[in-house]
Amino acid sequence: MKKLLLLMAISCLFINNLSAQIKDRSTSYSYAGIGYSLVIFTDPKVSDIYPVLNFNNTNFLSEINPFFGIRFNDNLAVEISPSFIFTNSKNNKGFAFQSQGSGSTRYYLPSECNLFSLPININAKLYPFTNDLLSPVSNLYFGVGGGPMYIKERYLNYQYSNSNYTGFITTSTDENSFWVPHFVGSVGYGSFAKFGYNFELSYRVVPLNQEGKKPVITSVAGNFNSFNLTARITFNF
């Protein structure tokens, strides 16, 4: 009998605690945190220069993502999320570049490629399955967002007259920086705990209009789009 009474007491405590958690989730709260992403560029010209994992210098193409958001109710959250993308890439892949001024084509083989990018996102996140808060898919969300994005590249280029990279001409240091708009769609899953976690897959759309400006990859690529695999930690307050 004592064991039965103890079991009933524990059950009541668990149910009351669970009910309190569900009630808390129905109210608005703020949250903040930081994430880390692997960036996988989808344009082959860009991924040749910036592979997600560069075996020549064991360097990951990294994105650090601090964020702050407001969860208005069970179904909707809005957050601001600046990111810092950076890499120092070394590889044996090059590209052809035709200067707008001279009209001549040269072949550029970068010995060092420095990239820094700053996407500034305002994201809306929809949680469509929160009718049953005990369901494991209640933490699943879909997001959409976008904003301005700063891109800066700096290369140490070896210039050649042919695509075999045998007719050496000269070396040059080439740099370009600019702002573009970008758009993001995402799907993710995260916990509601005080200290929580979040895993997200997103796709970033970044159009380019830098054709012929400087001998860096954003001048010859069709876009700067990427898949982003993100792990985040959150703190609710």
C-alpha positions in Angstrom: 0.0 0.0 0.0 2.8 2.4 0.9 4.5 1.7 -2.5 1.2 2.4 -4.3 0.7 5.7 -2.4 4.2 6.7 -3.2 3.7 5.9 -6.9 0.5 7.9 -7.0 2.2 10.9 -5.4 5.1 10.8 -7.9 2.6 10.5 -10.7 0.7 13.6 -9.5 3.9 15.5 -9.1 4.9 14.6 -12.6 1.6 15.6 -14.1 1.4 18.9 -12.3 5.0 19.7 -13.3 4.2 18.8 -17.0 1.0 20.9 -16.9 3.0 23.9 -15.6 5.5 23.5 -18.4 2.8 23.4 -21.0 1.2 26.5 -19.4 4.5 28.3 -19.5 5.0 27.5 -23.2 1.7 29.2 -24.0 3.0 32.6 -22.9 5.5 34.8 -24.7 9.2 34.8 -23.7 12.6 36.0 -25.0 15.5 33.8 -25.9 19.1 34.1 -27.0 22.0 31.9 -27.9 24.7 31.0 -30.4 25.1 28.5 -33.2 27.7 27.0 -35.4 27.1 26.1 -39.0 28.8 24.1 -41.8 28.4 26.0 -45.1 28.0 24.0 -48.3 28.0 26.3 -51.4 25.9 24.9 -54.2 27.5 26.8 -57.2 30.4 24.5 -58.3 32.7 27.5 -59.1 32.2 28.7 -55.5 32.6 25.3 -53.9 35.8 24.7 -55.8 37.3 27.8 -54.2 35.6 27.4 -50.8 35.0 23.7 -50.1 33.2 22.9 -46.8 36.3 21.0 -45.7 39.6 22.0 -47.2 42.0 19.0 -47.0 44.9 21.3 -48.1 44.8 23.1 -44.7 42.2 21.1 -42.7 40.0 24.2 -42.5 36.3 24.1 -42.2 34.2 26.8 -43.9 32.6 28.1 -40.7 29.7 30.3 -39.7 29.2 31.6 -36.2 25.6 32.6 -35.5 24.6 34.7 -32.4 20.8 35.3 -32.2 18.1 37.0 -30.1 14.4 36.2 -30.5 10.9 36.5 -29.1 8.5 33.5 -28.9 5.1 35.2 -29.0 3.1 32.1 -28.5 3.2 28.3 -29.2 3.1 28.9 -32.9 5.2 31.9 -33.8 8.7 33.3 -33.0 10.7 36.1 -34.6 14.4 36.5 -34.2 17.3 38.7 -35.4 20.3 36.7 -36.3 23.6 38.2 -37.6 26.2 35.6 -38.8 29.9 35.7 -39.3 31.3 33.5 -42.2 35.0 33.2 -42.6 37.7 31.0 -44.1 41.3 31.1 -45.3 41.3 28.7 -48.2 44.2 27.2 -50.0 43.6 24.9 -53.0 44.6 24.0 -56.5 41.4 25.1 -58.2 41.4 28.3 -60.4 39.0 30.2 -62.7 38.9 32.2 -65.9 38.3 35.9 -65.7 37.6 38.4 -68.5 38.3 42.0 -67.4 35.7 44.5 -68.4 38.4 47.1 -69.2 40.7 45.1 -71.4 38.3 42.4 -72.7 41.1 39.8 -72.4 40.7 36.5 -70.6 43.3 35.3 -68.1 43.3 32.3 -65.9 43.7 32.8 -62.2 45.0 30.3 -59.7 44.6 31.6 -56.1 47.3 30.5 -53.7 45.3 32.0 -50.8 41.7 33.0 -50.6 40.3 35.0 -47.7 36.6 35.3 -47.3 34.6 37.2 -44.7 30.8 37.5 -44.9 28.2 39.0 -42.7 24.5 38.0 -43.3 22.0 39.9 -41.2 18.8 37.9 -40.9 15.4 38.7 -39.6 13.6 35.3 -39.3 10.0 34.3 -38.7 9.6 30.7 -37.3 6.3 28.8 -37.4 5.6 25.8 -35.2 2.6 24.1 -36.8 2.3 21.1 -34.6 1.9 22.6 -31.1 -1.8 21.5 -30.7 -0.5 18.4 -29.0 2.4 19.7 -26.9 3.3 16.2 -25.8 3.9 15.1 -29.3 7.6 14.8 -30.3 7.0 16.8 -33.5 5.6 19.8 -31.5 9.2 21.2 -31.4 9.5 21.0 -35.2 9.5 24.4 -37.0 9.7 26.0 -40.4 11.4 29.4 -40.9 11.7 32.1 -43.5 13.8 35.2 -43.4 16.4 37.4 -45.1 18.1 40.8 -45.0 21.4 42.4 -46.2 24.6 40.5 -46.6 28.2 41.8 -46.7 30.8 39.8 -48.7 34.5 40.5 -48.8 37.1 38.5 -50.6 40.9 38.9 -50.9 43.0 36.7 -53.1 46.7 36.2 -53.8 46.4 35.3 -57.5 48.8 33.7 -59.9 47.9 34.7 -63.5 48.3 32.5 -66.5 47.6 32.8 -70.2 46.0 29.4 -70.7 43.6 27.0 -68.9 46.5 24.6 -68.3 48.1 27.1 -65.9 51.5 26.9 -67.7 51.9 30.3 -69.3 52.7 32.2 -66.2 52.3 36.0 -66.5 52.4 37.6 -63.0 51.0 37.6 -59.5 48.5 40.0 -58.1 46.6 40.8 -54.9 42.9 41.2 -55.7 40.1 42.3 -53.4 36.4 43.1 -53.7 33.6 43.8 -51.2 29.9 44.6 -51.5 26.5 44.3 -50.0 23.7 42.1 -51.5 20.2 41.0 -50.4 19.7 37.4 -49.3 16.8 35.1 -48.4 16.7 32.0 -46.2 14.3 29.1 -45.8 14.8 26.6 -42.9 13.5 23.6 -41.1 14.6 22.8 -37.6 13.9 21.0 -34.3 14.7 22.3 -30.8 13.9 21.9 -27.1 11.9 24.3 -24.9 14.1 23.9 -21.8 15.6 26.8 -20.0 18.9 25.8 -21.5 17.9 24.2 -24.8 19.3 23.0 -28.1 18.4 23.4 -31.7 19.3 21.7 -35.0 18.5 23.3 -38.3 18.9 22.8 -42.0 18.6 26.0 -44.1 19.1 27.1 -47.6 20.4 30.6 -48.3 19.7 32.3 -51.6 22.3 35.0 -52.5 22.1 36.6 -56.0 25.3 38.1 -57.5 25.7 41.0 -59.8 29.5 41.4 -59.7 30.4 40.1 -63.2 33.7 41.4 -64.5 34.5 43.7 -61.5 37.5 41.9 -59.8 39.2 38.6 -60.3 37.6 36.9 -57.4 35.0 34.1 -57.5 32.0 36.2 -56.8 32.7 38.0 -60.2 32.3 34.8 -62.2 29.9 32.6 -60.2 26.2 32.6 -60.9 25.3 32.8 -57.2 26.5 32.5 -53.6 23.8 30.1 -52.5 24.4 27.5 -49.8 23.0 24.8 -47.6 23.8 25.4 -43.9 23.8 22.7 -41.2 23.5 24.3 -37.8 23.7 23.3 -34.2 22.6 25.9 -31.7 22.3 26.3 -27.9 19.6 28.6 -26.4 18.8 30.3 -23.2 15.2 31.3 -22.5 14.4 34.2 -20.1 
